[in-house]
Amino acid sequence: MVPTRFDQQRGSDAKGLKIMATQSRATTQSGANVRGAAGGVISDVREQGKEAVEAVAEVRDNMATAIDRSLKDRPYTTLALAVGLGFALGALWAR
């Protein structure tokens, strides 16, 4: 039996559908890979954020300790520094 034009078209349609199915699977797999990679990046950023918050908290605690010690050891010097800092910030804000 000689294949008709309809048979040839049906065969090419079937090949096209197979190709589309293969491409669809590849796209789905690459999408899953992208989601996995994005999840890893988000996890890394979250960890870096936690580390930054901890570092800021440590600096804050050290600063509070240093100010308390300065107030006890040199109260007038600390007061003069606070007044000078307030004056400088006020001058900057006024501009």
WOPE-V393293 format. One record per pair of residues at least 12 apart in sequence whose C-alpha atoms are under 10 Angstrom apart, sorted by the first residue. I is the first residue (numbers start at 1). J is the second residue. Records with the same first field share a line. If there is no record, write none. Layout:
I->J ; J
This chain:
none
